[in-house]
Amino acid sequence: MDGKRYLDSLDDGREVWLDGERVSDVAGHPAFRGAARELARQFDLQHHPDHRDLLTWESPRTGNRLAQSYRPPRSVADLRAVRRGAEFWFRESWGQHGRSPAFMATILVGLYDFRNRLAAARPEFGANAERYYTHVAENDLVLTHALGDPQIDRSADPVEHPDNALRIVAERPDGIVVRGAKQLTTLAPLANEVLVYLSASFARRGAERFVVWFALPLATPGLRILCREPFGAAPYGHAHPFAARFDEQDAMLFFEDVLVPWDRVFLLHDGALALEGLRRITAWSAYIGLVRYRERLRTLLAVATLAADSIGVAAFRNIQEDLGELTSFVRVLDHFIAAGEADARPTDGGLLAPGDLAATAVWAAETSGRAVQILRRIGGSGVLMQPTERDLASELRPQLDRYMRGRDIGAAEKSRLFRLAWDLVGDGFGQRQDLYEFVHRGDLARNRINLFLRHDQEDVLGRVRELISRPL
Ligand SMILES: Cc1cc2nc3c(=O)[nH]c(=O)nc-3n(C[C@H](O)[C@H](O)[C@H](O)COP(=O)(O)OP(=O)(O)OC[C@H]3O[C@@H](n4cnc5c(N)ncnc54)[C@H](O)[C@@H]3O)c2cc1C
């Protein structure tokens, strides 16, 4: 994929809705233009001779150079190559692109890896998974994924209230027909394809007719995409340096009796397999997601360090403690990522998966809000109160230079620094990024419970039981 091909690919008749209107030119619309161009820029980097070996690899099957993130890792060296490629993508986007192609591609690797288990249920599903992986990898398609059912009534059983879950309304010779909605799909207006599967809560609820995994182009007839309020636009000349480039959008997906051809179906009516598959297909994305989170935290730490310096608080003990706490998050992530590689284990699909990182999903959700709080505490009101570029060019400039400068920094640079902080932790974009960090790995409560229930502590339980079996 290169930038032009990517931008052209969005002109495919997809049904994108924004603020009550259908968007005819997604790549050119002000709400999406910045994010689309940024992704296009990153795709072009894959073709730059300086980055070719880092960002692409040669498929032994076809001899074509494919995006590095589609490499199915068979060794620790492969895992590292995928990680290093992802590090480059996430540095380019300052850790702000959750649904980066470098992330989604690894879910496709997971689907490929799970093909034998899918085939055991129905042979054609395993073949579909393998063919689909090859199709998206060879064409370097931009994917998103949709797992959650709409937030209508979480206490209601979808068997009695079928609108509460995406469901199959017909099985025909040419495919299945699905009706319903998916709650939230990042990047949907800007992706080529959506992979639909189920989070653990939904796979577990025992309503087999709602259990389905499939993939479709976003331009499929009957599939409607409703976008949320965009954050990339810049009213009143206020710069939104991150939002303008990295607002990857989030959308509801409505399926109005959409036909999914059989060759795009991977799993049907099997909640137990969907539950097993969830961990399998996300094994690599959980690890690559940590690489992105580390980049977001590195960005937060750098902006917080410079902000502290710029207002003369960097030498204060409480500020250094805050910065130290943020540094500890970055360093812990270094160790988590290293552990993913050190504990890598072979899969029954013939690949090498990172070690179990379930605890990191809990830790990341717990630390994300705290990281935001630290930058807000350090920046104080400066995070909000900064002149715009037009203010800086106005006759107010002498006052700005006098009263809005920093310790060793002029008013212009200081305001740009704090605009970064505002986008990271303040404005709509910053709030969205924070919420994303908190929920996108799934419900924190459920993740904590699962972690506890799966934790093997038989040894220490036995020793404590033994200890209390006689007077202490
Ligand atoms: C910015 C952003 C981007 C996202 N991107 C994607 C994406 O690309 N693809 C995707 O599939 N999803 C995406 N998500 C969705 C995300 O995975 C969900 O938000 C998350 O799984 C929580 O689900 P929910 O929002 O539906 O909350 P709910 O499930 O409705 O939960 C709301 C609250 O109710 C509690 N609760 C719910 N059910 C129960 C229960 N049975 N018992 C006890 N308590 C309960 C929860 O703990 C929570 O506190 C995104 C979300 C955000 C905010």
The ligand as an SDF file (V2000), in Angstrom:
LIG
                    3D

 53 58  0  0  0  0  0  0  0  0999 V2000
  -12.2370    5.4560   22.1960 C   0  0  0  0  0  0  0  0  0  0  0  0
  -12.6970    4.0390   22.1380 C   0  0  0  0  0  0  0  0  0  0  0  0
  -12.3170    3.2380   21.0730 C   0  0  0  0  0  0  0  0  0  0  0  0
  -12.7690    1.9130   20.9880 C   0  0  0  0  0  0  0  0  0  0  0  0
  -12.4500    1.1540   19.8850 N   0  0  0  0  0  0  0  0  0  0  0  0
  -13.0070   -0.0560   19.7200 C   0  0  0  0  0  0  0  0  0  0  0  0
  -12.8150   -0.8040   18.5160 C   0  0  0  0  0  0  0  0  0  0  0  0
  -12.1230   -0.3880   17.6080 O   0  0  0  0  0  0  0  0  0  0  0  0
  -13.4420   -1.9960   18.4180 N   0  0  0  0  0  0  0  0  0  0  0  0
  -14.2220   -2.4990   19.4050 C   0  0  0  0  0  0  0  0  0  0  0  0
  -14.7580   -3.5850   19.2480 O   0  0  0  0  0  0  0  0  0  0  0  0
  -14.4360   -1.8090   20.5510 N   0  0  0  0  0  0  0  0  0  0  0  0
  -13.8600   -0.6020   20.7130 C   0  0  0  0  0  0  0  0  0  0  0  0
  -14.1150    0.1110   21.8560 N   0  0  0  0  0  0  0  0  0  0  0  0
  -15.0800   -0.4280   22.8040 C   0  0  0  0  0  0  0  0  0  0  0  0
  -14.4430   -0.9680   24.0550 C   0  0  0  0  0  0  0  0  0  0  0  0
  -13.8740   -2.2010   23.8130 O   0  0  0  0  0  0  0  0  0  0  0  0
  -15.5780   -1.0070   25.0930 C   0  0  0  0  0  0  0  0  0  0  0  0
  -15.8380    0.3270   25.4320 O   0  0  0  0  0  0  0  0  0  0  0  0
  -15.2480   -1.8110   26.3220 C   0  0  0  0  0  0  0  0  0  0  0  0
  -15.1440   -3.1670   26.0070 O   0  0  0  0  0  0  0  0  0  0  0  0
  -16.3440   -1.6230   27.3820 C   0  0  0  0  0  0  0  0  0  0  0  0
  -17.5930   -1.9160   26.8210 O   0  0  0  0  0  0  0  0  0  0  0  0
  -18.7680   -0.8310   26.7740 P   0  0  0  0  0  0  0  0  0  0  0  0
  -18.1920    0.4850   26.4180 O   0  0  0  0  0  0  0  0  0  0  0  0
  -19.8010   -1.3760   25.8800 O   0  0  0  0  0  0  0  0  0  0  0  0
  -19.2510   -0.7040   28.2360 O   0  0  0  0  0  0  0  0  0  0  0  0
  -20.3730   -1.5920   28.9450 P   0  0  0  0  0  0  0  0  0  0  0  0
  -20.1320   -3.0250   28.6710 O   0  0  0  0  0  0  0  0  0  0  0  0
  -21.7290   -1.1190   28.5680 O   0  0  0  0  0  0  0  0  0  0  0  0
  -20.0910   -1.2940   30.4670 O   0  0  0  0  0  0  0  0  0  0  0  0
  -20.4830   -0.0910   31.1270 C   0  0  0  0  0  0  0  0  0  0  0  0
  -20.2900   -0.2880   32.6220 C   0  0  0  0  0  0  0  0  0  0  0  0
  -21.1820   -1.3120   33.0920 O   0  0  0  0  0  0  0  0  0  0  0  0
  -20.4370   -2.3660   33.6990 C   0  0  0  0  0  0  0  0  0  0  0  0
  -21.0610   -3.6120   33.2540 N   0  0  0  0  0  0  0  0  0  0  0  0
  -21.4540   -3.9350   32.0010 C   0  0  0  0  0  0  0  0  0  0  0  0
  -21.9760   -5.1660   31.9720 N   0  0  0  0  0  0  0  0  0  0  0  0
  -21.9160   -5.6260   33.2290 C   0  0  0  0  0  0  0  0  0  0  0  0
  -22.3230   -6.8530   33.8540 C   0  0  0  0  0  0  0  0  0  0  0  0
  -22.8790   -7.8390   33.1510 N   0  0  0  0  0  0  0  0  0  0  0  0
  -22.1010   -6.9830   35.1760 N   0  0  0  0  0  0  0  0  0  0  0  0
  -21.5230   -5.9910   35.8940 C   0  0  0  0  0  0  0  0  0  0  0  0
  -21.1470   -4.8080   35.3700 N   0  0  0  0  0  0  0  0  0  0  0  0
  -21.3390   -4.6380   34.0580 C   0  0  0  0  0  0  0  0  0  0  0  0
  -19.0160   -2.2600   33.1610 C   0  0  0  0  0  0  0  0  0  0  0  0
  -18.0470   -2.7890   34.0950 O   0  0  0  0  0  0  0  0  0  0  0  0
  -18.8770   -0.7490   32.9920 C   0  0  0  0  0  0  0  0  0  0  0  0
  -18.4940   -0.1710   34.2010 O   0  0  0  0  0  0  0  0  0  0  0  0
  -13.6210    1.4100   21.9870 C   0  0  0  0  0  0  0  0  0  0  0  0
  -13.9940    2.2270   23.0580 C   0  0  0  0  0  0  0  0  0  0  0  0
  -13.5580    3.5190   23.1300 C   0  0  0  0  0  0  0  0  0  0  0  0
  -14.0030    4.3800   24.2730 C   0  0  0  0  0  0  0  0  0  0  0  0
  1  2  1  0
  2  3  1  0
  2 52  2  0
  3  4  2  0
  4  5  1  0
  4 50  1  0
  5  6  2  0
  6  7  1  0
  6 13  1  0
  7  8  2  0
  7  9  1  0
  9 10  1  0
 10 11  2  0
 10 12  1  0
 12 13  2  0
 13 14  1  0
 14 15  1  0
 14 50  1  0
 15 16  1  0
 16 17  1  0
 16 18  1  0
 18 19  1  0
 18 20  1  0
 20 21  1  0
 20 22  1  0
 22 23  1  0
 23 24  1  0
 24 25  2  0
 24 26  1  0
 24 27  1  0
 27 28  1  0
 28 29  2  0
 28 30  1  0
 28 31  1  0
 31 32  1  0
 32 33  1  0
 33 34  1  0
 33 48  1  0
 34 35  1  0
 35 36  1  0
 35 46  1  0
 36 37  1  0
 36 45  1  0
 37 38  2  0
 38 39  1  0
 39 40  1  0
 39 45  2  0
 40 41  1  0
 40 42  2  0
 42 43  1  0
 43 44  2  0
 44 45  1  0
 46 47  1  0
 46 48  1  0
 48 49  1  0
 50 51  2  0
 51 52  1  0
 52 53  1  0
M  END
$$$$
